[in-house]
């Protein structure tokens, strides 16, 4: 009986740490001087006509930002595919969005496959290197 319960506990998917999303939000607020320029869950329409609600939209930079927490056990291909589809469709919409995927790599590296896939449609920003890319985004937002 104990072994079965141990197995069930081991198979439970661990949730990513919530602190990552809060830290991303703090950084976005820091790099965007006018707080009204930050929109959460703004509705954007892709070329296909589908409507998307990105995690962050920075108006004056026309930037779409999607943070992706590191998958604790297995890669969440559903979330990655969803972000890929969103960015691909928004790219084709002709609105010249700046698309950014922020990957949480503080505790573990991401596998190459999702990074390569997302890099086809967006700029990949590694959370562990935020000091390096923070200034680039500051220039785009200013």
C-alpha positions in Angstrom: 0.0 0.0 0.0 2.8 2.4 0.8 4.6 1.7 -2.4 1.5 2.5 -4.5 1.1 5.9 -2.8 4.8 6.6 -3.2 4.4 5.9 -6.9 1.4 8.2 -7.2 3.2 11.0 -5.5 6.2 10.6 -7.8 4.1 10.7 -10.9 2.3 13.9 -10.0 3.3 16.8 -12.2 5.0 19.5 -10.3 3.8 23.0 -10.9 6.3 25.7 -11.9 7.2 28.2 -9.3 4.8 31.1 -9.3 7.7 33.5 -8.5 8.8 33.4 -12.1 5.7 35.1 -13.4 5.7 37.7 -10.7 9.4 38.5 -11.4 8.6 38.8 -15.1 5.8 41.2 -14.4 8.1 43.3 -12.1 10.7 43.5 -14.8 8.2 44.5 -17.5 6.9 47.3 -15.2 10.5 48.4 -14.6 11.4 48.6 -18.3 8.2 50.2 -19.4 8.3 53.8 -18.1 4.6 54.6 -18.7 2.5 52.0 -16.8 -0.5 52.7 -19.1 1.6 51.2 -22.0 1.5 47.7 -20.4 -1.6 45.7 -21.2 -2.4 42.3 -19.8 -4.4 39.9 -21.9 -5.0 42.5 -24.7 -6.9 41.0 -27.6 -4.9 40.8 -30.8 -6.1 39.4 -34.1 -3.9 37.2 -36.2 -4.0 36.9 -40.0 -6.3 33.8 -39.6 -8.8 35.9 -37.8 -8.2 34.1 -34.5 -8.0 36.3 -31.5 -5.1 36.0 -29.0 -4.7 37.2 -25.5 -0.9 37.4 -24.9 0.3 37.7 -21.3 1.8 41.1 -22.0 1.4 43.7 -24.7 3.6 46.9 -24.6 1.8 49.4 -26.7 4.5 51.9 -27.5 6.9 49.1 -28.6 4.2 47.0 -30.3 5.7 44.2 -28.3 4.0 40.9 -27.4 5.6 39.0 -24.5 4.9 35.4 -23.4 6.7 34.1 -20.4 7.1 30.3 -20.3 8.0 28.6 -17.0 10.4 25.8 -17.2 8.7 22.4 -17.4 9.6 20.7 -14.2 9.2 17.2 -15.5 8.2 16.9 -19.2 8.2 19.7 -21.8 4.7 21.2 -22.0 4.3 20.9 -25.8 0.7 22.1 -25.6 1.7 25.5 -24.2 4.7 25.7 -26.5 2.6 24.9 -29.6 0.0 27.4 -28.4 2.6 30.2 -28.2 4.1 29.1 -31.5 0.7 29.3 -33.2 0.0 32.7 -31.6 3.3 34.2 -32.7 3.2 32.6 -36.2 -0.3 34.0 -36.8 0.6 37.5 -35.4 3.7 37.6 -37.6 1.5 37.0 -40.6 -1.0 39.7 -39.6 1.3 42.4 -40.9 1.2 44.5 -37.7 5.0 44.3 -37.2 4.8 43.0 -33.7 8.0 42.5 -31.7 7.5 39.0 -30.4 9.3 37.8 -27.3 9.2 34.4 -25.5 10.8 34.6 -22.1 12.0 31.1 -21.0 12.6 30.4 -17.3 16.0 28.7 -17.3 17.2 29.6 -13.8 17.1 26.1 -12.4 17.3 24.0 -15.5 18.2 24.4 -19.2 15.5 24.1 -21.7 15.8 21.3 -24.3 16.9 22.5 -27.7 13.7 21.5 -29.6 11.3 24.0 -28.0 13.9 26.8 -28.2 14.5 26.1 -31.9 10.8 25.9 -32.7 10.0 29.2 -30.9 13.1 31.0 -32.3 11.5 30.6 -35.8 8.7 33.0 -34.8 10.0 35.1 -31.9 13.0 36.4 -30.1 14.0 34.0 -27.3 15.0 35.7 -24.1 16.5 33.5 -21.4 15.5 34.6 -17.9 18.9 33.8 -16.5 20.4 36.4 -18.9 17.8 39.1 -18.2 20.5 41.7 -17.3 21.9 41.3 -20.8 18.6 41.7 -22.8 16.9 44.1 -20.4 18.7 47.1 -21.9 17.8 46.0 -25.5 14.1 46.0 -24.5 14.5 49.3 -22.7 15.7 50.9 -26.0 12.8 49.4 -27.9 10.3 50.6 -25.4 11.7 54.2 -25.0 
